Amino acid sequence: MTPPTPEQIKAGVAGVFDRAAATYDQVGVDFFRPIGRFLVGRTDPRPGERVLDVGCGRGASAIPAAEAVGPTGSVVATDLAPAMVEEVRRAAHDLPWLRAEVGDAEQPPGEVFDIVQAGLVLFFLPSLDTALARYRGMLSEQGRLGFTWFGEPDARWEPVFDALTADLPQDERPQTRPSGQGPFASPSAMQDHLTAQGWRDVTTETLVHEVRVRDADHWFEWTWSQGYRFVLEKLEARDQLGPARERVRRLLDEMARDGGLAWRAEVHATIARP
């Protein structure tokens, strides 16, 4: 099978998040907002600074950044999914110094910024290094790059994802843990990669956040509302979603009796300077 082109990858990602935008971060699961605040705490935007937030989603990090820089500063929030951009515009109606627009994280606007930040997005990019080089070229002398990415998944939930994807061909099942290779394998691998790309003062801090759902139906509602939706859509297109739901429901009902439906989300926030 011919691998997808970068344009096809981006179109697929944009489509999934466009369809998810109406419920993204809106189903009663406390996930993206605390992670967004964690990132902004690390990038530390200050009054008057200029911020670019790429892959902004519904604004989990863009909005707190805009609140931090105030009316003397500015935030440009971009996302490939037009529906996400519209949600940010609605949410930020009282923050006129935040500009939300459709945009590619690999092709940032040709402006100078003090901060470039990306919440749970850089691992989607077909060419991470292309994006990193462009960010370096647009940051001010005291500028910084900040981005979040996933660490080790909660092993207790691996059987759930295995059950969900059991009917998919092996090469279409998404990885649930770092591969052990590449910059996203570990904080030390990320530091080495960024340093080799010419970044300095690279540091990573880790947030461990407990995420909780009420029951199996709530977990499926949550899954439909975010990026993992693409797996459910694949199953639905193959008429395999019903059996997958039943397998997962049995596991989740058992887990609920054995201590509740919560998982440990490990998220890294890396900061670097050009």
Secondary structure by P-SEA (a helix, b strand, c coil): cccccaaaaaaaaaaaaaaacccccccccccaaaaaaaaaaaaccccbbbbbbccccccccaaaaaaaacccbbbbbbbccaaaaaaaaaaacccccbbbbbbbccccccccccbbbbcccccccccaaaaaaaaaacccccccccbbbbccccccaaaaaaaaacccccccccccccccccccccaaaaaaaaaaacccbbbbbbbbbbbbbccaaaaaaaaaacccaaaaaaaaaacaaaaaaaaaaaaaaaaaaaccbbbbbbbbbbbbcc
